[in-house]
Amino acid sequence: EDRKFLEEEVREEVGKYGTLLSMKIPMPHEGCAPSAVKKIFLEYATPAEAMYAEKELKGRAFGPNVVDASYFSEEDYAKNQLS
């Protein structure tokens, strides 16, 4: 339930910056790399939209958390090799 709320909240916010194709929110119980937990991975339709989102989101506060946005390998994202 918390995850669904988080996904909806994030999707609404990040949708302002372009067409969001997919989103991944790794959770500890899913066997993902520990370094991927507490991160949200976004895939936009175009590189320009991704760059715009990165620029606008970096440094923003969401509750107690501050966003640090950066590029992530498309190949690793597609393979679900999140870190």
HTML snippet that shows the backbone in 3Dmol.js (N, CA, C, O; Angstrom):
<script src="https://3Dmol.org/build/3Dmol-min.js"></script>
<div id="view" style="width:600px;height:400px;position:relative"></div>
<script>
const pdb = `
ATOM      1  N   GLU A   1       0.820  -1.196   0.000  1.00  0.00           N
ATOM      2  CA  GLU A   1       0.000   0.000   0.000  1.00  0.00           C
ATOM      3  C   GLU A   1       0.866   1.264   0.000  1.00  0.00           C
ATOM      4  O   GLU A   1       0.608   2.192  -0.767  1.00  0.00           O
ATOM      5  N   ASP A   2       1.892   1.302   0.857  1.00  0.00           N
ATOM      6  CA  ASP A   2       2.790   2.459   0.893  1.00  0.00           C
ATOM      7  C   ASP A   2       3.497   2.642  -0.443  1.00  0.00           C
ATOM      8  O   ASP A   2       3.683   3.762  -0.919  1.00  0.00           O
ATOM      9  N   ARG A   3       3.889   1.513  -1.038  1.00  0.00           N
ATOM     10  CA  ARG A   3       4.594   1.575  -2.317  1.00  0.00           C
ATOM     11  C   ARG A   3       3.682   2.135  -3.403  1.00  0.00           C
ATOM     12  O   ARG A   3       4.107   2.954  -4.219  1.00  0.00           O
ATOM     13  N   LYS A   4       2.441   1.697  -3.409  1.00  0.00           N
ATOM     14  CA  LYS A   4       1.494   2.175  -4.417  1.00  0.00           C
ATOM     15  C   LYS A   4       1.283   3.683  -4.277  1.00  0.00           C
ATOM     16  O   LYS A   4       1.239   4.402  -5.275  1.00  0.00           O
ATOM     17  N   PHE A   5       1.153   4.154  -3.045  1.00  0.00           N
ATOM     18  CA  PHE A   5       1.000   5.591  -2.793  1.00  0.00           C
ATOM     19  C   PHE A   5       2.236   6.347  -3.274  1.00  0.00           C
ATOM     20  O   PHE A   5       2.121   7.392  -3.916  1.00  0.00           O
ATOM     21  N   LEU A   6       3.419   5.815  -2.960  1.00  0.00           N
ATOM     22  CA  LEU A   6       4.667   6.439  -3.388  1.00  0.00           C
ATOM     23  C   LEU A   6       4.740   6.508  -4.908  1.00  0.00           C
ATOM     24  O   LEU A   6       5.087   7.549  -5.466  1.00  0.00           O
ATOM     25  N   GLU A   7       4.418   5.411  -5.581  1.00  0.00           N
ATOM     26  CA  GLU A   7       4.448   5.379  -7.044  1.00  0.00           C
ATOM     27  C   GLU A   7       3.518   6.430  -7.636  1.00  0.00           C
ATOM     28  O   GLU A   7       3.895   7.139  -8.569  1.00  0.00           O
ATOM     29  N   GLU A   8       2.317   6.531  -7.103  1.00  0.00           N
ATOM     30  CA  GLU A   8       1.353   7.510  -7.616  1.00  0.00           C
ATOM     31  C   GLU A   8       1.852   8.934  -7.399  1.00  0.00           C
ATOM     32  O   GLU A   8       1.754   9.779  -8.289  1.00  0.00           O
ATOM     33  N   GLU A   9       2.386   9.190  -6.212  1.00  0.00           N
ATOM     34  CA  GLU A   9       2.884  10.519  -5.879  1.00  0.00           C
ATOM     35  C   GLU A   9       4.065  10.905  -6.776  1.00  0.00           C
ATOM     36  O   GLU A   9       4.127  12.024  -7.284  1.00  0.00           O
ATOM     37  N   VAL A  10       4.987   9.977  -6.961  1.00  0.00           N
ATOM     38  CA  VAL A  10       6.158  10.244  -7.804  1.00  0.00           C
ATOM     39  C   VAL A  10       5.730  10.420  -9.255  1.00  0.00           C
ATOM     40  O   VAL A  10       6.167  11.359  -9.921  1.00  0.00           O
ATOM     41  N   ARG A  11       4.880   9.525  -9.747  1.00  0.00           N
ATOM     42  CA  ARG A  11       4.422   9.606 -11.144  1.00  0.00           C
ATOM     43  C   ARG A  11       3.766  10.952 -11.437  1.00  0.00           C
ATOM     44  O   ARG A  11       3.993  11.544 -12.493  1.00  0.00           O
ATOM     45  N   GLU A  12       2.959  11.426 -10.507  1.00  0.00           N
ATOM     46  CA  GLU A  12       2.300  12.720 -10.679  1.00  0.00           C
ATOM     47  C   GLU A  12       3.328  13.853 -10.760  1.00  0.00           C
ATOM     48  O   GLU A  12       3.223  14.734 -11.612  1.00  0.00           O
ATOM     49  N   GLU A  13       4.306  13.821  -9.881  1.00  0.00           N
ATOM     50  CA  GLU A  13       5.304  14.890  -9.840  1.00  0.00           C
ATOM     51  C   GLU A  13       6.240  14.850 -11.047  1.00  0.00           C
ATOM     52  O   GLU A  13       6.462  15.876 -11.690  1.00  0.00           O
ATOM     53  N   VAL A  14       6.783  13.693 -11.357  1.00  0.00           N
ATOM     54  CA  VAL A  14       7.781  13.622 -12.431  1.00  0.00           C
ATOM     55  C   VAL A  14       7.152  13.688 -13.820  1.00  0.00           C
ATOM     56  O   VAL A  14       7.837  13.953 -14.807  1.00  0.00           O
ATOM     57  N   GLY A  15       5.851  13.445 -13.890  1.00  0.00           N
ATOM     58  CA  GLY A  15       5.151  13.559 -15.168  1.00  0.00           C
ATOM     59  C   GLY A  15       5.110  14.981 -15.695  1.00  0.00           C
ATOM     60  O   GLY A  15       4.813  15.206 -16.869  1.00  0.00           O
ATOM     61  N   LYS A  16       5.407  15.935 -14.836  1.00  0.00           N
ATOM     62  CA  LYS A  16       5.439  17.340 -15.244  1.00  0.00           C
ATOM     63  C   LYS A  16       6.595  17.634 -16.188  1.00  0.00           C
ATOM     64  O   LYS A  16       6.600  18.666 -16.859  1.00  0.00           O
ATOM     65  N   TYR A  17       7.567  16.745 -16.244  1.00  0.00           N
ATOM     66  CA  TYR A  17       8.791  17.017 -16.993  1.00  0.00           C
ATOM     67  C   TYR A  17       8.902  16.250 -18.302  1.00  0.00           C
ATOM     68  O   TYR A  17       9.886  16.393 -19.027  1.00  0.00           O
ATOM     69  N   GLY A  18       7.909  15.449 -18.602  1.00  0.00           N
ATOM     70  CA  GLY A  18       7.929  14.718 -19.858  1.00  0.00           C
ATOM     71  C   GLY A  18       7.113  13.445 -19.757  1.00  0.00           C
ATOM     72  O   GLY A  18       6.445  13.194 -18.754  1.00  0.00           O
ATOM     73  N   THR A  19       7.176  12.650 -20.804  1.00  0.00           N
ATOM     74  CA  THR A  19       6.440  11.395 -20.867  1.00  0.00           C
ATOM     75  C   THR A  19       7.222  10.310 -20.151  1.00  0.00           C
ATOM     76  O   THR A  19       8.278   9.882 -20.616  1.00  0.00           O
ATOM     77  N   LEU A  20       6.702   9.872 -19.025  1.00  0.00           N
ATOM     78  CA  LEU A  20       7.353   8.829 -18.245  1.00  0.00           C
ATOM     79  C   LEU A  20       6.968   7.474 -18.829  1.00  0.00           C
ATOM     80  O   LEU A  20       5.790   7.120 -18.876  1.00  0.00           O
ATOM     81  N   LEU A  21       7.973   6.718 -19.272  1.00  0.00           N
ATOM     82  CA  LEU A  21       7.711   5.404 -19.852  1.00  0.00           C
ATOM     83  C   LEU A  21       7.638   4.321 -18.786  1.00  0.00           C
ATOM     84  O   LEU A  21       6.808   3.415 -18.858  1.00  0.00           O
ATOM     85  N   SER A  22       8.522   4.428 -17.793  1.00  0.00           N
ATOM     86  CA  SER A  22       8.505   3.435 -16.713  1.00  0.00           C
ATOM     87  C   SER A  22       9.213   3.987 -15.487  1.00  0.00           C
ATOM     88  O   SER A  22       9.935   4.983 -15.541  1.00  0.00           O
ATOM     89  N   MET A  23       8.973   3.295 -14.383  1.00  0.00           N
ATOM     90  CA  MET A  23       9.568   3.694 -13.111  1.00  0.00           C
ATOM     91  C   MET A  23       9.854   2.422 -12.323  1.00  0.00           C
ATOM     92  O   MET A  23       9.052   1.488 -12.319  1.00  0.00           O
ATOM     93  N   LYS A  24      11.005   2.396 -11.656  1.00  0.00           N
ATOM     94  CA  LYS A  24      11.365   1.258 -10.811  1.00  0.00           C
ATOM     95  C   LYS A  24      11.741   1.782  -9.429  1.00  0.00           C
ATOM     96  O   LYS A  24      12.540   2.709  -9.293  1.00  0.00           O
ATOM     97  N   ILE A  25      11.147   1.167  -8.409  1.00  0.00           N
ATOM     98  CA  ILE A  25      11.437   1.525  -7.022  1.00  0.00           C
ATOM     99  C   ILE A  25      11.890   0.245  -6.321  1.00  0.00           C
ATOM    100  O   ILE A  25      11.059  -0.511  -5.816  1.00  0.00           O
ATOM    101  N   PRO A  26      13.196  -0.002  -6.288  1.00  0.00           N
ATOM    102  CA  PRO A  26      13.704  -1.227  -5.659  1.00  0.00           C
ATOM    103  C   PRO A  26      13.417  -1.266  -4.159  1.00  0.00           C
ATOM    104  O   PRO A  26      13.531  -0.258  -3.462  1.00  0.00           O
ATOM    105  N   MET A  27      13.044  -2.447  -3.684  1.00  0.00           N
ATOM    106  CA  MET A  27      12.768  -2.654  -2.262  1.00  0.00           C
ATOM    107  C   MET A  27      13.711  -3.737  -1.734  1.00  0.00           C
ATOM    108  O   MET A  27      14.078  -4.649  -2.476  1.00  0.00           O
ATOM    109  N   PRO A  28      14.102  -3.648  -0.474  1.00  0.00           N
ATOM    110  CA  PRO A  28      15.068  -4.593   0.093  1.00  0.00           C
ATOM    111  C   PRO A  28      14.653  -6.060  -0.045  1.00  0.00           C
ATOM    112  O   PRO A  28      15.498  -6.918  -0.300  1.00  0.00           O
ATOM    113  N   HIS A  29      13.382  -6.350   0.118  1.00  0.00           N
ATOM    114  CA  HIS A  29      12.909  -7.733   0.069  1.00  0.00           C
ATOM    115  C   HIS A  29      12.850  -8.306  -1.346  1.00  0.00           C
ATOM    116  O   HIS A  29      12.514  -9.478  -1.519  1.00  0.00           O
ATOM    117  N   GLU A  30      13.169  -7.504  -2.356  1.00  0.00           N
ATOM    118  CA  GLU A  30      13.100  -7.970  -3.744  1.00  0.00           C
ATOM    119  C   GLU A  30      14.432  -8.508  -4.259  1.00  0.00           C
ATOM    120  O   GLU A  30      14.541  -8.878  -5.428  1.00  0.00           O
ATOM    121  N   GLY A  31      15.437  -8.554  -3.401  1.00  0.00           N
ATOM    122  CA  GLY A  31      16.724  -9.100  -3.800  1.00  0.00           C
ATOM    123  C   GLY A  31      17.562  -8.151  -4.635  1.00  0.00           C
ATOM    124  O   GLY A  31      18.485  -8.589  -5.322  1.00  0.00           O
ATOM    125  N   CYS A  32      17.265  -6.878  -4.592  1.00  0.00           N
ATOM    126  CA  CYS A  32      18.038  -5.906  -5.362  1.00  0.00           C
ATOM    127  C   CYS A  32      19.306  -5.526  -4.599  1.00  0.00           C
ATOM    128  O   CYS A  32      19.443  -5.818  -3.411  1.00  0.00           O
ATOM    129  N   ALA A  33      20.211  -4.883  -5.289  1.00  0.00           N
ATOM    130  CA  ALA A  33      21.448  -4.426  -4.663  1.00  0.00           C
ATOM    131  C   ALA A  33      21.115  -3.441  -3.541  1.00  0.00           C
ATOM    132  O   ALA A  33      20.256  -2.578  -3.721  1.00  0.00           O
ATOM    133  N   PRO A  34      21.769  -3.553  -2.401  1.00  0.00           N
ATOM    134  CA  PRO A  34      21.506  -2.616  -1.307  1.00  0.00           C
ATOM    135  C   PRO A  34      21.682  -1.154  -1.723  1.00  0.00           C
ATOM    136  O   PRO A  34      21.001  -0.270  -1.203  1.00  0.00           O
ATOM    137  N   SER A  35      22.588  -0.906  -2.654  1.00  0.00           N
ATOM    138  CA  SER A  35      22.824   0.469  -3.107  1.00  0.00           C
ATOM    139  C   SER A  35      21.661   1.027  -3.915  1.00  0.00           C
ATOM    140  O   SER A  35      21.584   2.237  -4.129  1.00  0.00           O
ATOM    141  N   ALA A  36      20.752   0.162  -4.367  1.00  0.00           N
ATOM    142  CA  ALA A  36      19.600   0.606  -5.164  1.00  0.00           C
ATOM    143  C   ALA A  36      18.407   0.989  -4.298  1.00  0.00           C
ATOM    144  O   ALA A  36      17.497   1.680  -4.758  1.00  0.00           O
ATOM    145  N   VAL A  37      18.411   0.543  -3.051  1.00  0.00           N
ATOM    146  CA  VAL A  37      17.306   0.828  -2.140  1.00  0.00           C
ATOM    147  C   VAL A  37      17.318   2.318  -1.805  1.00  0.00           C
ATOM    148  O   VAL A  37      18.377   2.935  -1.693  1.00  0.00           O
ATOM    149  N   LYS A  38      16.142   2.872  -1.650  1.00  0.00           N
ATOM    150  CA  LYS A  38      15.918   4.298  -1.393  1.00  0.00           C
ATOM    151  C   LYS A  38      16.210   5.158  -2.620  1.00  0.00           C
ATOM    152  O   LYS A  38      16.438   6.362  -2.506  1.00  0.00           O
ATOM    153  N   LYS A  39      16.200   4.529  -3.791  1.00  0.00           N
ATOM    154  CA  LYS A  39      16.340   5.255  -5.051  1.00  0.00           C
ATOM    155  C   LYS A  39      15.115   4.981  -5.903  1.00  0.00           C
ATOM    156  O   LYS A  39      14.448   3.957  -5.755  1.00  0.00           O
ATOM    157  N   ILE A  40      14.834   5.911  -6.792  1.00  0.00           N
ATOM    158  CA  ILE A  40      13.748   5.733  -7.745  1.00  0.00           C
ATOM    159  C   ILE A  40      14.349   5.937  -9.128  1.00  0.00           C
ATOM    160  O   ILE A  40      14.980   6.961  -9.391  1.00  0.00           O
ATOM    161  N   PHE A  41      14.156   4.976  -9.999  1.00  0.00           N
ATOM    162  CA  PHE A  41      14.694   5.011 -11.347  1.00  0.00           C
ATOM    163  C   PHE A  41      13.566   5.340 -12.316  1.00  0.00           C
ATOM    164  O   PHE A  41      12.509   4.709 -12.292  1.00  0.00           O
ATOM    165  N   LEU A  42      13.801   6.333 -13.166  1.00  0.00           N
ATOM    166  CA  LEU A  42      12.780   6.804 -14.103  1.00  0.00           C
ATOM    167  C   LEU A  42      13.260   6.654 -15.534  1.00  0.00           C
ATOM    168  O   LEU A  42      14.440   6.845 -15.827  1.00  0.00           O
ATOM    169  N   GLU A  43      12.344   6.312 -16.420  1.00  0.00           N
ATOM    170  CA  GLU A  43      12.653   6.238 -17.856  1.00  0.00           C
ATOM    171  C   GLU A  43      11.698   7.173 -18.587  1.00  0.00           C
ATOM    172  O   GLU A  43      10.479   7.011 -18.536  1.00  0.00           O
ATOM    173  N   TYR A  44      12.283   8.154 -19.269  1.00  0.00           N
ATOM    174  CA  TYR A  44      11.504   9.109 -20.052  1.00  0.00           C
ATOM    175  C   TYR A  44      11.550   8.746 -21.533  1.00  0.00           C
ATOM    176  O   TYR A  44      12.407   7.980 -21.974  1.00  0.00           O
ATOM    177  N   ALA A  45      10.622   9.304 -22.284  1.00  0.00           N
ATOM    178  CA  ALA A  45      10.501   9.004 -23.703  1.00  0.00           C
ATOM    179  C   ALA A  45      11.682   9.522 -24.521  1.00  0.00           C
ATOM    180  O   ALA A  45      12.056   8.914 -25.524  1.00  0.00           O
ATOM    181  N   THR A  46      12.267  10.638 -24.098  1.00  0.00           N
ATOM    182  CA  THR A  46      13.378  11.208 -24.861  1.00  0.00           C
ATOM    183  C   THR A  46      14.501  11.644 -23.917  1.00  0.00           C
ATOM    184  O   THR A  46      14.257  11.930 -22.745  1.00  0.00           O
ATOM    185  N   PRO A  47      15.725  11.693 -24.430  1.00  0.00           N
ATOM    186  CA  PRO A  47      16.833  12.198 -23.618  1.00  0.00           C
ATOM    187  C   PRO A  47      16.594  13.638 -23.157  1.00  0.00           C
ATOM    188  O   PRO A  47      16.979  13.997 -22.044  1.00  0.00           O
ATOM    189  N   ALA A  48      15.974  14.456 -23.985  1.00  0.00           N
ATOM    190  CA  ALA A  48      15.710  15.850 -23.618  1.00  0.00           C
ATOM    191  C   ALA A  48      14.792  15.927 -22.399  1.00  0.00           C
ATOM    192  O   ALA A  48      15.005  16.752 -21.510  1.00  0.00           O
ATOM    193  N   GLU A  49      13.770  15.069 -22.357  1.00  0.00           N
ATOM    194  CA  GLU A  49      12.862  15.047 -21.208  1.00  0.00           C
ATOM    195  C   GLU A  49      13.588  14.576 -19.955  1.00  0.00           C
ATOM    196  O   GLU A  49      13.375  15.114 -18.869  1.00  0.00           O
ATOM    197  N   ALA A  50      14.437  13.580 -20.105  1.00  0.00           N
ATOM    198  CA  ALA A  50      15.206  13.073 -18.967  1.00  0.00           C
ATOM    199  C   ALA A  50      16.137  14.151 -18.429  1.00  0.00           C
ATOM    200  O   ALA A  50      16.262  14.312 -17.215  1.00  0.00           O
ATOM    201  N   MET A  51      16.786  14.884 -19.314  1.00  0.00           N
ATOM    202  CA  MET A  51      17.693  15.952 -18.879  1.00  0.00           C
ATOM    203  C   MET A  51      16.923  17.072 -18.189  1.00  0.00           C
ATOM    204  O   MET A  51      17.392  17.633 -17.199  1.00  0.00           O
ATOM    205  N   TYR A  52      15.742  17.397 -18.711  1.00  0.00           N
ATOM    206  CA  TYR A  52      14.908  18.428 -18.096  1.00  0.00           C
ATOM    207  C   TYR A  52      14.487  17.991 -16.694  1.00  0.00           C
ATOM    208  O   TYR A  52      14.558  18.777 -15.750  1.00  0.00           O
ATOM    209  N   ALA A  53      14.053  16.746 -16.560  1.00  0.00           N
ATOM    210  CA  ALA A  53      13.648  16.226 -15.251  1.00  0.00           C
ATOM    211  C   ALA A  53      14.831  16.251 -14.282  1.00  0.00           C
ATOM    212  O   ALA A  53      14.682  16.641 -13.125  1.00  0.00           O
ATOM    213  N   GLU A  54      15.982  15.841 -14.749  1.00  0.00           N
ATOM    214  CA  GLU A  54      17.174  15.846 -13.891  1.00  0.00           C
ATOM    215  C   GLU A  54      17.459  17.255 -13.382  1.00  0.00           C
ATOM    216  O   GLU A  54      17.712  17.454 -12.194  1.00  0.00           O
ATOM    217  N   LYS A  55      17.416  18.219 -14.279  1.00  0.00           N
ATOM    218  CA  LYS A  55      17.687  19.617 -13.926  1.00  0.00           C
ATOM    219  C   LYS A  55      16.672  20.135 -12.912  1.00  0.00           C
ATOM    220  O   LYS A  55      17.045  20.801 -11.946  1.00  0.00           O
ATOM    221  N   GLU A  56      15.402  19.834 -13.124  1.00  0.00           N
ATOM    222  CA  GLU A  56      14.344  20.363 -12.263  1.00  0.00           C
ATOM    223  C   GLU A  56      14.236  19.643 -10.921  1.00  0.00           C
ATOM    224  O   GLU A  56      13.861  20.253  -9.920  1.00  0.00           O
ATOM    225  N   LEU A  57      14.557  18.364 -10.894  1.00  0.00           N
ATOM    226  CA  LEU A  57      14.378  17.582  -9.673  1.00  0.00           C
ATOM    227  C   LEU A  57      15.580  17.624  -8.738  1.00  0.00           C
ATOM    228  O   LEU A  57      15.422  17.527  -7.521  1.00  0.00           O
ATOM    229  N   LYS A  58      16.765  17.767  -9.287  1.00  0.00           N
ATOM    230  CA  LYS A  58      17.986  17.726  -8.479  1.00  0.00           C
ATOM    231  C   LYS A  58      17.957  18.815  -7.412  1.00  0.00           C
ATOM    232  O   LYS A  58      17.786  19.998  -7.707  1.00  0.00           O
ATOM    233  N   GLY A  59      18.130  18.385  -6.165  1.00  0.00           N
ATOM    234  CA  GLY A  59      18.155  19.327  -5.056  1.00  0.00           C
ATOM    235  C   GLY A  59      16.805  19.625  -4.433  1.00  0.00           C
ATOM    236  O   GLY A  59      16.735  20.300  -3.406  1.00  0.00           O
ATOM    237  N   ARG A  60      15.726  19.131  -5.040  1.00  0.00           N
ATOM    238  CA  ARG A  60      14.388  19.378  -4.481  1.00  0.00           C
ATOM    239  C   ARG A  60      14.145  18.490  -3.273  1.00  0.00           C
ATOM    240  O   ARG A  60      14.645  17.368  -3.195  1.00  0.00           O
ATOM    241  N   ALA A  61      13.379  19.006  -2.347  1.00  0.00           N
ATOM    242  CA  ALA A  61      13.030  18.246  -1.149  1.00  0.00           C
ATOM    243  C   ALA A  61      11.677  17.566  -1.344  1.00  0.00           C
ATOM    244  O   ALA A  61      10.721  18.179  -1.819  1.00  0.00           O
ATOM    245  N   PHE A  62      11.616  16.305  -0.973  1.00  0.00           N
ATOM    246  CA  PHE A  62      10.364  15.547  -0.936  1.00  0.00           C
ATOM    247  C   PHE A  62      10.270  14.972   0.460  1.00  0.00           C
ATOM    248  O   PHE A  62      10.906  13.966   0.774  1.00  0.00           O
ATOM    249  N   GLY A  63       9.476  15.614   1.294  1.00  0.00           N
ATOM    250  CA  GLY A  63       9.432  15.219   2.702  1.00  0.00           C
ATOM    251  C   GLY A  63      10.810  15.439   3.297  1.00  0.00           C
ATOM    252  O   GLY A  63      11.402  16.504   3.121  1.00  0.00           O
ATOM    253  N   PRO A  64      11.326  14.435   4.004  1.00  0.00           N
ATOM    254  CA  PRO A  64      12.648  14.593   4.617  1.00  0.00           C
ATOM    255  C   PRO A  64      13.807  14.315   3.651  1.00  0.00           C
ATOM    256  O   PRO A  64      14.971  14.458   4.026  1.00  0.00           O
ATOM    257  N   ASN A  65      13.499  13.926   2.431  1.00  0.00           N
ATOM    258  CA  ASN A  65      14.538  13.526   1.469  1.00  0.00           C
ATOM    259  C   ASN A  65      14.826  14.622   0.451  1.00  0.00           C
ATOM    260  O   ASN A  65      13.933  15.366   0.043  1.00  0.00           O
ATOM    261  N   VAL A  66      16.084  14.705   0.054  1.00  0.00           N
ATOM    262  CA  VAL A  66      16.497  15.644  -0.994  1.00  0.00           C
ATOM    263  C   VAL A  66      16.885  14.824  -2.220  1.00  0.00           C
ATOM    264  O   VAL A  66      17.637  13.856  -2.115  1.00  0.00           O
ATOM    265  N   VAL A  67      16.371  15.214  -3.370  1.00  0.00           N
ATOM    266  CA  VAL A  67      16.604  14.484  -4.608  1.00  0.00           C
ATOM    267  C   VAL A  67      18.011  14.739  -5.134  1.00  0.00           C
ATOM    268  O   VAL A  67      18.475  15.878  -5.187  1.00  0.00           O
ATOM    269  N   ASP A  68      18.674  13.665  -5.518  1.00  0.00           N
ATOM    270  CA  ASP A  68      19.939  13.749  -6.238  1.00  0.00           C
ATOM    271  C   ASP A  68      19.715  12.996  -7.546  1.00  0.00           C
ATOM    272  O   ASP A  68      19.754  11.766  -7.570  1.00  0.00           O
ATOM    273  N   ALA A  69      19.485  13.714  -8.607  1.00  0.00           N
ATOM    274  CA  ALA A  69      19.163  13.106  -9.896  1.00  0.00           C
ATOM    275  C   ALA A  69      20.409  12.969 -10.751  1.00  0.00           C
ATOM    276  O   ALA A  69      21.250  13.868 -10.787  1.00  0.00           O
ATOM    277  N   SER A  70      20.526  11.835 -11.444  1.00  0.00           N
ATOM    278  CA  SER A  70      21.657  11.622 -12.342  1.00  0.00           C
ATOM    279  C   SER A  70      21.292  10.579 -13.390  1.00  0.00           C
ATOM    280  O   SER A  70      20.339   9.817 -13.226  1.00  0.00           O
ATOM    281  N   TYR A  71      22.066  10.561 -14.467  1.00  0.00           N
ATOM    282  CA  TYR A  71      21.856   9.594 -15.549  1.00  0.00           C
ATOM    283  C   TYR A  71      22.217   8.200 -15.060  1.00  0.00           C
ATOM    284  O   TYR A  71      23.160   8.025 -14.289  1.00  0.00           O
ATOM    285  N   PHE A  72      21.453   7.205 -15.520  1.00  0.00           N
ATOM    286  CA  PHE A  72      21.735   5.803 -15.221  1.00  0.00           C
ATOM    287  C   PHE A  72      21.743   5.050 -16.538  1.00  0.00           C
ATOM    288  O   PHE A  72      20.939   5.337 -17.424  1.00  0.00           O
ATOM    289  N   SER A  73      22.627   4.109 -16.669  1.00  0.00           N
ATOM    290  CA  SER A  73      22.774   3.341 -17.903  1.00  0.00           C
ATOM    291  C   SER A  73      21.444   2.734 -18.366  1.00  0.00           C
ATOM    292  O   SER A  73      20.782   2.018 -17.615  1.00  0.00           O
ATOM    293  N   GLU A  74      21.070   3.030 -19.601  1.00  0.00           N
ATOM    294  CA  GLU A  74      19.832   2.471 -20.157  1.00  0.00           C
ATOM    295  C   GLU A  74      19.907   0.956 -20.241  1.00  0.00           C
ATOM    296  O   GLU A  74      18.912   0.264 -20.026  1.00  0.00           O
ATOM    297  N   GLU A  75      21.083   0.448 -20.554  1.00  0.00           N
ATOM    298  CA  GLU A  75      21.275  -0.995 -20.672  1.00  0.00           C
ATOM    299  C   GLU A  75      21.079  -1.675 -19.308  1.00  0.00           C
ATOM    300  O   GLU A  75      20.393  -2.693 -19.216  1.00  0.00           O
ATOM    301  N   ASP A  76      21.674  -1.120 -18.263  1.00  0.00           N
ATOM    302  CA  ASP A  76      21.515  -1.687 -16.928  1.00  0.00           C
ATOM    303  C   ASP A  76      20.068  -1.576 -16.455  1.00  0.00           C
ATOM    304  O   ASP A  76      19.554  -2.483 -15.801  1.00  0.00           O
ATOM    305  N   TYR A  77      19.416  -0.466 -16.786  1.00  0.00           N
ATOM    306  CA  TYR A  77      18.012  -0.281 -16.425  1.00  0.00           C
ATOM    307  C   TYR A  77      17.158  -1.377 -17.083  1.00  0.00           C
ATOM    308  O   TYR A  77      16.313  -1.995 -16.436  1.00  0.00           O
ATOM    309  N   ALA A  78      17.394  -1.597 -18.358  1.00  0.00           N
ATOM    310  CA  ALA A  78      16.624  -2.599 -19.104  1.00  0.00           C
ATOM    311  C   ALA A  78      16.846  -4.004 -18.535  1.00  0.00           C
ATOM    312  O   ALA A  78      15.933  -4.831 -18.531  1.00  0.00           O
ATOM    313  N   LYS A  79      18.061  -4.265 -18.058  1.00  0.00           N
ATOM    314  CA  LYS A  79      18.393  -5.577 -17.487  1.00  0.00           C
ATOM    315  C   LYS A  79      18.009  -5.686 -16.010  1.00  0.00           C
ATOM    316  O   LYS A  79      18.202  -6.727 -15.382  1.00  0.00           O
ATOM    317  N   ASN A  80      17.466  -4.600 -15.470  1.00  0.00           N
ATOM    318  CA  ASN A  80      17.080  -4.532 -14.063  1.00  0.00           C
ATOM    319  C   ASN A  80      18.287  -4.674 -13.132  1.00  0.00           C
ATOM    320  O   ASN A  80      18.171  -5.174 -12.013  1.00  0.00           O
ATOM    321  N   GLN A  81      19.443  -4.225 -13.617  1.00  0.00           N
ATOM    322  CA  GLN A  81      20.671  -4.240 -12.818  1.00  0.00           C
ATOM    323  C   GLN A  81      20.824  -2.869 -12.180  1.00  0.00           C
ATOM    324  O   GLN A  81      21.647  -2.053 -12.594  1.00  0.00           O
ATOM    325  N   LEU A  82      20.018  -2.645 -11.175  1.00  0.00           N
ATOM    326  CA  LEU A  82      19.957  -1.332 -10.532  1.00  0.00           C
ATOM    327  C   LEU A  82      20.965  -1.250  -9.396  1.00  0.00           C
ATOM    328  O   LEU A  82      21.174  -2.215  -8.660  1.00  0.00           O
ATOM    329  N   SER A  83      21.584  -0.086  -9.266  1.00  0.00           N
ATOM    330  CA  SER A  83      22.552   0.090  -8.166  1.00  0.00           C
ATOM    331  C   SER A  83      22.537   1.534  -7.690  1.00  0.00           C
ATOM    332  O   SER A  83      23.277   1.890  -6.773  1.00  0.00           O
TER     333      SER A  83
END
`;
const viewer = $3Dmol.createViewer("view");
viewer.addModel(pdb, "pdb");
viewer.setStyle({}, {cartoon: {color: "spectrum"}});
viewer.zoomTo();
viewer.render();
</script>
